[in-house]
Amino acid sequence: MSAHTHDDVDWAARLPAMRRADALDAEAHAGVAARLVADLPERPTIVDAGCGTGGMSAAFAAQLAIRSGGVLILVDATPELLAEAEKAASAAGGPEVRLETVVADVAGGHLRELEPLADLVWASAMVHHLPDQQAGIAELAAALRPGGKLAIAEGGLQMQCLPWDLGIGEPGLEYRLLAARDDWFGELRAGMAGSVPLPHGWNIALGKAGLIDVSAFSFLHDHPAPGSEALRDFIADRMDWLAHVAGDRISEADRETVTRLADPGDPAYVGARDDVFILGTRTVHYGRSR
Ligand SMILES: C[S@@+](CC[C@H](N)C(=O)[O-])C[C@H]1O[C@@H](n2cnc3c(N)ncnc32)[C@H](O)[C@@H]1O
């Protein structure tokens, strides 16, 4: 099966940065996976939709291995990422964990054909890449058995990594980069073929998809300075990506600063700083099918 995303993002090129993020988030992912599987039946079926490089896929595989196994179905439209997720999940799972991979566009109606129906469908940072997010949630919910749980990680508090005054450029760079990133994202959504607004919060969207017992929890990404080399590499990747998406939405002076921060050969390289950190939260919205 071939598939494509709707957002014009080169996801395969994001693979190394996504792997770095998975490694940093491993502990947080383990906690979220443990919380989500706690009330599932024996040998459950879990779908990770838009699994990326598989940080949460691996956490689910580990949870299934601790319990008496189950089925883990990984779905993504980008084959390179799906292959990476499969590697991560098979390393974390055990013989009792049956792993399946599906290359599919979540918006294409394939999830409702999956067998068996799922006890848990998880989709992190994926729904906001679909042109019609409400229809996407309905697709995810259609893969649930009656009483099954849909959990989507969307929104939270913006991740921050940089001190306010970096000693180069004008202070407050990160706020301006994040504002430019939001503009880019708004334009990306508006430019998607078939884009439909979602003019309310995720709890309402889950309710409109027919889910009940809708609620949410948030989890923390908290890696204080001074950070490991992996943390600093992650932040350098992030600068590179923010510079790319901000484009000419920021001033020439800010563009120069962020280019210097992302350049390993520059004395201002962010990856060589001992005062960068990660602080942010992500929210998991969930509900149950009837
Ligand atoms: C921001 S990444 C999130 C990856 C992972 N879930 C995480 O939280 O780290 C978005 C993922 O969704 C996938 N994706 C985007 N649009 C998709 C679609 N229409 N169908 C299936 N996967 C899609 C991309 O290939 C990418 O792996």
The ligand as an SDF file (V2000), in Angstrom:
LIG
                    3D

 27 29  0  0  0  0  0  0  0  0999 V2000
    5.0720   15.1500   14.1250 C   0  0  0  0  0  0  0  0  0  0  0  0
    5.3020   13.5000   13.6080 S   0  0  0  0  0  0  0  0  0  0  0  0
    4.8270   12.6490   15.1030 C   0  0  0  0  0  0  0  0  0  0  0  0
    5.4770   11.3050   15.2340 C   0  0  0  0  0  0  0  0  0  0  0  0
    5.1930   10.5910   16.5420 C   0  0  0  0  0  0  0  0  0  0  0  0
    3.8060   10.2150   16.6740 N   0  0  0  0  0  0  0  0  0  0  0  0
    5.6330   11.4630   17.7030 C   0  0  0  0  0  0  0  0  0  0  0  0
    4.7960   11.9670   18.4380 O   0  0  0  0  0  0  0  0  0  0  0  0
    6.8600   11.6300   17.8670 O   0  0  0  0  0  0  0  0  0  0  0  0
    3.9160   13.1890   12.5470 C   0  0  0  0  0  0  0  0  0  0  0  0
    3.8960   11.7750   11.9760 C   0  0  0  0  0  0  0  0  0  0  0  0
    2.6410   11.5650   11.3310 O   0  0  0  0  0  0  0  0  0  0  0  0
    2.8650   10.9910   10.0720 C   0  0  0  0  0  0  0  0  0  0  0  0
    1.7620   11.4360    9.2360 N   0  0  0  0  0  0  0  0  0  0  0  0
    1.4950   12.7020    8.8260 C   0  0  0  0  0  0  0  0  0  0  0  0
    0.3680   12.7010    8.1010 N   0  0  0  0  0  0  0  0  0  0  0  0
   -0.0730   11.4160    8.0510 C   0  0  0  0  0  0  0  0  0  0  0  0
   -1.1810   10.7780    7.4430 C   0  0  0  0  0  0  0  0  0  0  0  0
   -2.0590   11.4560    6.7120 N   0  0  0  0  0  0  0  0  0  0  0  0
   -1.3410    9.4370    7.6200 N   0  0  0  0  0  0  0  0  0  0  0  0
   -0.4320    8.7260    8.3330 C   0  0  0  0  0  0  0  0  0  0  0  0
    0.6340    9.2760    8.9270 N   0  0  0  0  0  0  0  0  0  0  0  0
    0.8180   10.6050    8.7840 C   0  0  0  0  0  0  0  0  0  0  0  0
    4.2390   11.4790    9.6090 C   0  0  0  0  0  0  0  0  0  0  0  0
    4.8250   10.5960    8.6680 O   0  0  0  0  0  0  0  0  0  0  0  0
    4.9820   11.4960   10.9480 C   0  0  0  0  0  0  0  0  0  0  0  0
    5.5330   10.2400   11.2300 O   0  0  0  0  0  0  0  0  0  0  0  0
  1  2  1  0
  2  3  1  0
  2 10  1  0
  3  4  1  0
  4  5  1  0
  5  6  1  0
  5  7  1  0
  7  8  2  0
  7  9  1  0
 10 11  1  0
 11 12  1  0
 11 26  1  0
 12 13  1  0
 13 14  1  0
 13 24  1  0
 14 15  1  0
 14 23  1  0
 15 16  2  0
 16 17  1  0
 17 18  1  0
 17 23  2  0
 18 19  1  0
 18 20  2  0
 20 21  1  0
 21 22  2  0
 22 23  1  0
 24 25  1  0
 24 26  1  0
 26 27  1  0
M  CHG  2   2   1   9  -1
M  END
$$$$
